[in-house]
Amino acid sequence: MENYLLEICCDHLESALAAQAGGADRIELCAALATDGITPSAGLLAAVVKRLSIPVFVLVRPRPGNFVYNERELESMLFDIHECKGIGAAGIVSGALLPDGTIDREATAKLIAAAAPLPFTFHKAFDLTPDPQAALDTLIELGAARVLTSGQVPKAVDAKPLLQQLAARGAGRIMILCGGGVRDHNLADLSTMEGISEFHSSALRPNGSDAVYPTVDEGMVKNMRQILRP
């Protein structure tokens, strides 16, 4: 049986606790999830690491918007990685692009080196690259552990052929972390893809819930965990 892993993206402590209670194997911690996430505060990371027993990967992204960073922004990202490692992060999620959309090799190499020995996930900036096959090769060369992708479309379920191609190309060299509209109603379908065993979801409560802010739906996480581990 495939050894599936479920990662839940969280931007506050209550979501992180709900994700763990629902059976998540790992979380990706960020702030401002509504803007596709930025680096969380040191205080939030410390609180989450203290209360969770599952690994906490941390998004390092200095601002919303594009993924083209100048030297000052890159310097702040490298500092944030150092701080996250000291607080107890189990992995780093980050990345950088050039203005033409290709991987910024120099910046990403520095980010990966700063993260070491922690595993490095190249985030969904990957889905903006003009040639995903070439981008994957670059990340393999640079030593990234995995890439988070929905197959260059909003919902991963609509890009299964490309995701399969990427998984085959990276087999044994880099993990494909499938994310993008992943929910309990489509996870069974996504889990049939060969070579992809890691799935990423925000698993937020449905619209109209009484939460003050969007929060991870523990029940949905449980459903997804059951689908992946009957």
PECOR-V133368 format. One record per backbone hydrogen bond with DSSP energy under -1.0 kcal/mol. CO is the residue of the C=O (numbers start at 1). NH is the residue of the N-H. If there is no record, write none. Layout:
<<CO	NH> <CO	NH>>
This chain:
<<2	4> <5	199> <6	25> <6	26> <7	201> <8	28> <10	30> <12	16> <13	17> <14	18> <15	19> <16	20> <17	21> <18	22> <19	24> <20	23> <26	8> <27	57> <28	10> <29	59> <31	38> <32	35> <32	37> <33	36> <38	31> <41	45> <42	46> <43	47> <44	48> <45	49> <46	50> <47	51> <48	52> <55	27> <56	90> <57	29> <58	93> <61	39> <67	97> <70	74> <71	75> <72	76> <73	77> <74	78> <75	79> <76	80> <77	81> <78	82> <79	83> <80	84> <81	85> <82	86> <83	87> <84	88> <84	89> <91	58> <92	121> <93	60> <94	123> <96	104> <98	101> <102	98> <103	105> <104	108> <105	109> <106	110> <107	111> <108	112> <109	113> <110	114> <111	115> <112	116> <115	118> <119	92> <120	145> <120	146> <121	94> <122	148> <123	126> <124	127> <125	128> <126	129> <131	135> <132	136> <133	137> <134	138> <135	139> <136	140> <137	141> <138	142> <139	143> <139	144> <145	175> <146	122> <147	177> <149	179> <155	158> <156	159> <159	163> <160	164> <161	165> <162	166> <163	167> <164	168> <165	169> <166	170> <170	173> <170	174> <175	147> <177	149> <178	200> <180	156> <183	186> <183	187> <186	190> <187	191> <189	192> <190	193> <193	196> <197	5> <198	178> <199	7> <201	9> <203	217> <206	209> <215	205> <217	221> <218	222> <219	223> <220	224> <221	225> <222	226> <223	227> <224	228> <225	229>>
